[in-house]
Amino acid sequence: MTANDNENQILDQWSHRLAQALQLLDLDFDRELILDLAGESARSVTHAAAPITALMVGYAAGLAAGTTAGTATGSAGSKQSSAAAVAQAADVAFRLCQDGADGGPSSKGWADTAQ
């Protein structure tokens, strides 16, 4: 899902304003990855899955990056660990999108998982 130049400028400005408002200093993220993930979940599941998927991937990545950093303070650690955590969480979501709204790991509950 590629945005045109005007959309890119608007997204850059919005992301910067939102990061400032949320006090997320030096936030750097792969916008194309997030847009692709949102687009894929909207196509394969339902339109409303896009923001939910992006939120859940971000949340899971934040938790994983904090764990990787070895902190209990909620710190996301280094930019590298954060980027790796986002990529890993996004990969899980992309794979789940292949099953659409039905199927996938959740169709069996917690069976065959480490939970």
Buried (B, 14 or more C-beta within 10 A) or exposed (E): EEBEEEEEEEEEEEBEEEBEEEEEEEBEBEEEBBBBBBBBBBBBBEEEBBEEBBEBBBEBBBBBBBEBBEEEEEEBBEEEBBBBBBEBBBEEBBEBBEBBEEEEBEEEEEEEEEE
